[in-house]
Amino acid sequence: MKTFYKKFSEKFIEGLLLISSTVTSFTVLLIVVFLFKEGISLFNETAIEEGHVIAINKNNNLNKISSEDLKNIFDQKITHWNQIGGSKDSILLFRLEDISLYYTDEQIGENFEHLPECISRITDSLPGVLSFFPEKYLDKNFKGKKIEFDKLKFKEFFGGKEWFPTAQPAAQLGVMPLVLGTLWVSFGAILLALPLGLATAIYLSEVASPRVRNIMKPLIELLAGIPSVVYGFFGLVIIVPLIQKMFDLPVGETGLAGSIILGIMALPTIITISEDAMRNTPRAMKEASLALGASKWQTIYKIVIPYSISGITAAAILGIGRAIGETMAVLMVTGNAAVIPHSILEPMRTIPATIAAELGEAPAGGLHFKALFALGCILFIITLFINLTVEFVSNNKKHKKH
């Protein structure tokens, strides 16, 4: 009977573990599928605000306008149609609020019943007009030329240099500034945190006395529990003014400030995991190295680090993941400027900070909402690529050792 209950309990526990692992894996898979489903659906949309019409005079020989050119027209950077391959007329913008300049309230109608016809007449009578108005006011017998816009393309999305997802009438969805900002800040953080973290881990595992180790290890692990917003406040009060004064900058909110803060935040993870991996090096291997005449530092370099390289690799991966995925602290100290950075001493914006700052204001299911999910897909791919690269390098080192 006891044997039966023992086997039953073992099978029951095995079943629970199987169900737990299956549910966890399936949940992660569903999250990834949902993320990419929402993100990829962005490329079934146009950059023009939904429910609106862009129209020109029927005699204008222009058939297509890019979203970038449309933005430049509304920003008065393009003032003549021949600058983008159209007629020689000057561009005259017409928005719905301009209707009072052409027609009286009586002509429009008390309930705007004549508004579609009025818009049609304006578009037909002005050679250089560009009309922007809600689609519900499009007349059945509209006399202008309605401009059709292509769906968003991967090249425009990834190669675009401007991120203005709420711009009217055409959203600018270029993610290059956000990708470059993320890479600048993240790799800057790793360049600061990885050498310092590895050096600290070597000291704690191989050099420090047990008393020092027992004091420092809990203190370092305690840093991992500090909320990121606290690191952000620390960066605003200490790091940002220091950078501004040191480099004589107009503002101290720069990519360097974000890298320093993220480097500090990644240190506990890198130190703890690397130190644990080094302490798992068999004592017999270290004693054999010392017995053959190697110095303590030669033993660390030739024996301890190669043996614990997998743990150090895991520490690097988790540290990079912490740096790339951080939001609040980066949002507070980097200046949050969606422009292409040319130096780490410039304000910049990262992908996680953009998602955190804008998702709450993006209408669910809209163009902006889908663009933010597409940013999440990019962040996922960047993290996956870094993880695979580190694993590949680590495995190559292991094969060379053998």
Secondary structure, DSSP 8 states (H G I E B T S, - for coil): -HHHHHHHHHHHHHHHHHHHHHHHHHHHHHHHHHHHHHHHGGGGS-SB-TTEEEEE-TT-------HHHHHHHHTTS--BGGGGTS-SSB-EEEEGGGGGGTS-HHHH-TTSTTHHHHHHHHHHH-TTEEEEEEGGG--TT--SEE-------HHHHHH---EETT-SSB-EE--HHHHHHHHHHHHHHHHHHHHHHHHHHHIIIIIS-HHHHHHHHHHHHHHTTS-HHHHHHHIIIIIHHHHHHHHT-S---SHHHHHHHHHHHHHHHHHHHHHHHHHTS-HHHHHHHHHTT--HHHHIIIIIHHHTHHHHHHHHHHHHHHHHH--HHHHHHSB---S--SSTTS-B--HHHHHHHHGGGS-TTSHHHHHHHHHHHHHHHHHHHHHHHHHHHHHHHHHHH-
